[in-house]
Amino acid sequence: VIHTGAGNFSLADYTAGEVAERHRAMEEALRAGHRVLADGGDALDAVQAAINVLEDSPLFNAGRGAVFTHEGTHELDAAIMDGRTRNAGAVAGVKHVRNPIDLARLVMERSPHVMLAGEGAEAFAKEQGGITFVDQDYFYTERRWRSLQRALGRPGGGEQAGASYDDGGARGEPAWKFGTVGAVALDRHGNLAAGTSTGGMTNKRFGRIGDAPIIGAGTFADNQSCAVSATGHGEFFIRWTVAADICARVRYQGATLSDAADAVINGVLREVGGDGGVIAMDRHGNVAMPFNTTGMGRGYMGPDGVAVLMLTHEDARPLPTGR
């Protein structure tokens, strides 16, 4: 299961070609993860493979398509978690790592720590090897640059001065669109995994870090309950430990995954003004994808290998139920 960000947008905000372009990238990510599972691989590898594809696409606010900071740079965050052991790895504020999810996996497997940040995280990557580094120019896209100009209120940026989110599509996407990407997976051994990757907020300052790399907020996995990847206004997801809360309701209250996820996203978060959504999967293969905005890019692929792709409430489809 994957997501490509929640926000207040509709299908009418995109041309047919733009929808098709997003669908192609999302399906490619689903197939990358599905191939791993179909070949008997584990959930962690599937999650990483899917997110790699999304990070390499300029369409989403992660990796290559990351938004700009106030200073006109890029700072990327990512996290991955193994539901079998509850081992986790995360990186925050890295500037030259092509695929931050790969470095998060490295932190999990080759360090005694959970989260590394900035220059330290990149120094660790160089010491360990196997991580691809790129210049900042690699992350540049024209639409993200226009988003920053709008946020700064500069000529040529268009409307919506002061916006601080992923708000710059090819034709001027709505101001409230979060482009974070994520994936959750369940393998044939019953192991769950979750991962999330993001470029953060357009116009962010002071090294701001959101929920994506914070275990229990934007990313969480536990074989006894569920796996969750979130997208939205990170400060709310951090303060209400959204991902962990959903799984705790499943594990300790005996709530269904659907009820637990809905209670947090459309109950707890909505009441305090937190925008966003999650993708979640439990140990039985049940899937939940609640969001309290008008749209959230999302998709799933089960054992049948058929990709189901959705962008808003308008194109919602039935979700898989487990064994």
C-alpha positions as CSV (number, residue, x, y, z in Angstrom):
1,V,0.0,0.0,0.0
2,I,1.4,3.4,-0.9
3,H,0.4,7.1,-0.5
4,T,1.7,10.2,-2.2
5,G,0.3,12.9,0.0
6,A,-3.0,14.3,1.3
7,G,-4.5,17.8,0.8
8,N,-7.5,19.8,-0.2
9,F,-7.6,19.2,-4.0
10,S,-10.1,17.5,-6.4
11,L,-9.8,15.6,-9.7
12,A,-10.8,18.9,-11.4
13,D,-7.5,20.4,-10.3
14,Y,-5.7,18.1,-12.7
15,T,-5.8,17.5,-16.4
16,A,-6.4,13.9,-17.7
17,G,-2.7,13.8,-18.6
18,E,-1.6,14.9,-15.1
19,V,-3.8,12.2,-13.5
20,A,-2.4,9.6,-15.9
21,E,1.2,10.7,-15.1
22,R,0.6,10.3,-11.3
23,H,-1.1,7.0,-11.8
24,R,1.9,5.7,-13.8
25,A,4.4,6.7,-11.1
26,M,2.2,5.2,-8.4
27,E,1.7,2.0,-10.2
28,E,5.4,1.7,-10.8
29,A,6.0,2.0,-7.1
30,L,3.3,-0.6,-6.3
31,R,4.8,-3.0,-8.8
32,A,8.3,-2.5,-7.4
33,G,7.1,-3.4,-3.9
34,H,4.8,-6.2,-5.1
35,R,7.7,-7.9,-7.0
36,V,9.7,-8.2,-3.8
37,L,6.8,-9.8,-2.0
38,A,5.9,-12.1,-4.9
39,D,9.4,-13.4,-5.0
40,G,9.3,-14.3,-1.3
41,G,11.1,-11.2,-0.1
42,D,10.4,-9.4,3.1
43,A,8.1,-6.4,3.9
44,L,11.0,-4.1,4.6
45,D,12.5,-4.6,1.2
46,A,9.1,-4.1,-0.4
47,V,8.5,-0.8,1.4
48,Q,12.0,0.4,0.5
49,A,11.6,-0.6,-3.2
50,A,8.3,1.2,-3.5
51,I,9.5,4.4,-1.8
52,N,12.6,4.4,-4.0
53,V,10.4,4.8,-7.0
54,L,8.4,7.6,-5.5
55,E,11.6,9.4,-4.3
56,D,13.0,9.2,-7.9
57,S,9.9,10.8,-9.4
58,P,9.7,14.7,-9.6
59,L,6.0,14.5,-9.0
60,F,6.1,14.1,-5.3
61,N,7.5,15.9,-2.3
62,A,10.2,13.4,-1.5
63,G,13.7,12.8,-3.0
64,R,13.9,14.4,-6.5
65,G,10.7,16.4,-6.2
66,A,11.4,17.8,-2.8
67,V,10.1,21.3,-1.9
68,F,12.4,24.3,-1.2
69,T,13.2,25.7,2.3
70,H,13.1,29.4,3.0
71,E,16.8,29.6,2.0
72,G,16.2,28.0,-1.4
73,T,17.7,24.6,-0.4
74,H,16.3,21.1,0.1
75,E,16.2,19.2,3.5
76,L,14.9,15.7,3.4
77,D,13.5,13.4,6.0
78,A,12.7,9.6,6.0
79,A,12.0,6.7,8.3
80,I,11.6,3.0,8.1
81,M,10.4,0.4,10.7
82,D,10.4,-3.3,11.0
83,G,7.2,-4.7,12.6
84,R,8.9,-8.0,13.5
85,T,11.5,-6.5,15.8
86,R,10.4,-2.9,16.1
87,N,13.8,-1.9,14.9
88,A,13.7,1.5,13.2
89,G,15.9,4.0,11.4
90,A,15.4,7.6,10.5
91,V,17.2,10.6,9.0
92,A,16.3,14.3,9.2
93,G,17.5,17.3,7.3
94,V,19.8,15.6,4.9
95,K,20.7,17.6,1.8
96,H,22.7,15.4,-0.6
97,V,21.2,11.9,-0.3
98,R,19.4,10.8,-3.4
99,N,17.2,8.3,-1.6
100,P,16.7,9.2,2.1
101,I,14.8,5.9,2.7
102,D,18.0,4.0,1.9
103,L,19.9,5.9,4.5
104,A,17.1,5.4,7.1
105,R,17.5,1.6,6.5
106,L,21.2,1.9,6.9
107,V,20.8,3.7,10.2
108,M,18.4,1.0,11.4
109,E,20.7,-1.9,10.4
110,R,24.3,-0.5,11.0
111,S,24.0,1.8,13.9
112,P,22.8,1.6,17.5
113,H,20.7,4.7,17.0
114,V,17.2,5.4,15.6
115,M,17.6,8.9,14.1
116,L,20.6,10.8,12.7
117,A,20.3,14.3,11.4
118,G,22.0,16.7,8.9
119,E,25.7,16.5,8.4
120,G,26.1,13.7,10.9
121,A,23.7,11.5,9.0
122,E,25.6,12.2,5.8
123,A,29.0,11.5,7.4
124,F,27.6,8.2,8.7
125,A,26.4,7.4,5.1
126,K,29.9,8.1,3.7
127,E,31.5,6.0,6.3
128,Q,29.2,3.0,5.7
129,G,29.1,3.3,1.9
130,G,26.4,2.2,-0.5
131,I,24.5,5.5,-0.4
132,T,24.2,7.7,-3.6
133,F,25.0,11.3,-3.1
134,V,23.8,14.1,-5.4
135,D,24.2,17.9,-5.7
136,Q,21.3,20.0,-4.5
137,D,20.5,20.8,-8.2
138,Y,19.3,17.2,-8.5
139,F,16.2,18.1,-6.4
140,Y,15.3,21.2,-8.4
141,T,12.0,21.3,-10.2
142,E,10.4,24.4,-11.6
143,R,7.0,23.9,-10.0
144,R,8.6,23.6,-6.5
145,W,10.6,26.8,-7.2
146,R,7.4,28.6,-8.1
147,S,5.9,27.3,-4.8
148,L,8.6,29.0,-2.9
149,Q,8.2,32.2,-4.8
150,R,4.5,32.2,-3.9
151,A,5.3,31.5,-0.3
152,L,7.7,34.4,-0.3
153,G,5.3,36.7,-2.1
154,R,7.7,37.3,-5.0
155,P,6.7,38.3,-8.5
156,G,6.2,35.4,-10.8
157,G,5.1,33.1,-8.0
158,G,1.4,33.7,-8.4
159,E,-1.2,33.9,-5.6
160,Q,-1.1,32.4,-2.1
161,A,1.8,34.4,-0.7
162,G,2.7,33.1,2.8
163,A,1.7,29.5,2.1
164,S,4.1,27.0,3.7
165,Y,3.1,23.7,2.2
166,D,3.5,21.8,-1.0
167,D,1.4,24.2,-3.0
168,G,2.8,24.3,-6.5
169,G,1.6,22.0,-9.2
170,A,2.1,22.3,-12.9
171,R,-1.1,24.5,-13.2
172,G,-1.0,25.8,-9.6
173,E,-2.1,23.1,-7.2
174,P,-4.2,24.0,-4.2
175,A,-2.3,25.6,-1.3
176,W,-3.1,22.7,1.1
177,K,-1.4,19.7,-0.5
178,F,1.1,17.5,1.3
179,G,3.3,15.5,-1.1
180,T,4.9,13.2,1.5
181,V,5.2,9.6,0.2
182,G,5.0,6.4,2.1
183,A,4.4,2.6,2.0
184,V,3.3,-0.3,4.2
185,A,3.6,-4.0,3.5
186,L,2.8,-7.4,4.8
187,D,4.9,-10.3,3.6
188,R,4.2,-14.1,3.5
189,H,5.9,-14.6,6.8
190,G,3.4,-12.3,8.5
191,N,5.9,-9.4,9.0
192,L,4.7,-5.8,8.7
193,A,6.9,-2.8,7.7
194,A,6.3,0.9,7.2
195,G,8.3,3.7,5.6
196,T,7.8,7.4,4.9
197,S,9.9,10.0,3.0
198,T,9.4,13.7,2.6
199,G,10.9,17.0,1.6
200,G,8.9,18.7,4.4
201,M,7.2,22.1,4.0
202,T,7.7,24.7,1.4
203,N,9.4,27.8,2.9
204,K,10.3,25.9,6.1
205,R,13.0,27.5,8.3
206,F,15.3,26.8,11.2
207,G,15.9,23.2,10.4
208,R,12.2,22.3,10.9
209,I,11.5,18.6,11.1
210,G,8.0,17.1,10.7
211,D,6.4,13.8,11.6
212,A,7.7,11.6,8.8
213,P,11.0,10.6,10.4
214,I,9.6,10.4,13.9
215,I,8.7,6.9,15.0
216,G,5.2,6.7,16.4
217,A,4.1,10.0,14.7
218,G,4.4,9.6,11.0
219,T,5.8,6.1,10.8
220,F,5.2,2.9,12.9
221,A,5.1,-0.9,12.5
222,D,4.4,-3.7,14.9
223,N,3.5,-7.2,14.0
224,Q,1.1,-7.4,16.9
225,S,-1.0,-4.6,15.6
226,C,-0.4,-2.7,12.4
227,A,1.9,-0.7,10.1
228,V,1.2,3.0,9.4
229,S,2.6,5.8,7.2
230,A,1.2,9.3,7.5
231,T,0.9,12.4,5.5
232,G,-0.3,15.8,6.7
233,H,0.5,18.7,9.0
234,G,3.3,17.1,10.8
235,E,3.1,19.2,14.0
236,F,-0.3,17.7,14.8
237,F,0.8,14.2,13.9
238,I,3.8,14.5,16.3
239,R,1.8,15.9,19.2
240,W,-0.9,13.3,18.9
241,T,1.5,10.4,18.1
242,V,-0.9,9.5,15.3
243,A,0.7,6.3,13.9
244,A,1.4,4.7,17.3
245,D,-2.1,5.7,18.5
246,I,-3.8,3.9,15.7
247,C,-1.8,0.7,16.3
248,A,-2.3,0.9,20.1
249,R,-6.1,1.0,19.6
250,V,-5.8,-2.1,17.5
251,R,-3.6,-4.0,19.9
252,Y,-5.0,-2.9,23.3
253,Q,-8.6,-2.0,22.6
254,G,-9.2,-4.7,20.1
255,A,-10.5,-2.2,17.6
256,T,-10.6,-3.0,13.9
257,L,-8.0,-1.3,11.8
258,S,-10.6,0.7,10.0
259,D,-12.3,1.9,13.2
260,A,-8.9,2.8,14.9
261,A,-7.6,4.7,11.9
262,D,-10.9,6.6,11.4
263,A,-11.2,7.5,15.1
264,V,-7.7,9.1,15.0
265,I,-7.8,10.8,11.6
266,N,-11.5,11.9,11.5
267,G,-12.0,12.2,15.2
268,V,-8.9,13.2,17.3
269,L,-7.1,15.1,14.5
270,R,-10.1,16.8,13.0
271,E,-11.1,18.1,16.4
272,V,-7.8,19.9,16.9
273,G,-7.5,21.1,13.3
274,G,-4.9,18.6,12.1
275,D,-5.1,18.0,8.3
276,G,-3.9,14.8,6.7
277,G,-4.3,11.1,6.5
278,V,-2.7,7.7,6.7
279,I,-2.3,4.4,5.0
280,A,-2.4,1.4,7.4
281,M,-2.3,-2.4,7.2
282,D,-2.8,-5.0,10.0
283,R,-1.3,-8.4,10.4
284,H,-4.3,-10.0,8.7
285,G,-3.9,-7.9,5.6
286,N,-6.8,-5.5,6.3
287,V,-6.2,-2.0,4.8
288,A,-7.3,1.4,5.9
289,M,-6.7,4.8,4.2
290,P,-8.6,7.5,6.0
291,F,-8.0,11.2,5.3
292,N,-9.7,14.3,6.5
293,T,-8.9,16.4,3.5
294,T,-10.6,16.2,0.1
295,G,-7.8,14.2,-1.4
296,M,-5.0,11.8,-0.7
297,G,-3.0,10.0,-3.4
298,R,-3.0,6.3,-2.5
299,G,-3.0,2.8,-4.0
300,Y,-2.7,-0.9,-3.2
301,M,-1.8,-4.1,-4.8
302,G,-2.7,-7.5,-3.4
303,P,-1.7,-11.1,-4.4
304,D,-3.6,-10.7,-7.6
305,G,-1.1,-8.1,-8.9
306,V,-3.9,-5.6,-9.8
307,A,-3.0,-2.0,-9.0
308,V,-5.9,0.1,-7.5
309,L,-5.1,3.8,-7.6
310,M,-7.0,6.7,-6.1
311,L,-6.4,10.4,-5.7
312,T,-9.5,11.9,-3.9
313,H,-12.8,10.9,-2.3
314,E,-14.3,11.1,-5.8
315,D,-12.5,8.0,-7.0
316,A,-12.6,5.9,-3.9
317,R,-12.7,2.1,-4.2
318,P,-13.3,-0.7,-1.8
319,L,-10.3,-1.6,0.3
320,P,-8.8,-5.1,0.8
321,T,-9.9,-7.2,3.8
322,G,-7.5,-9.8,5.2
323,R,-7.8,-13.4,5.9
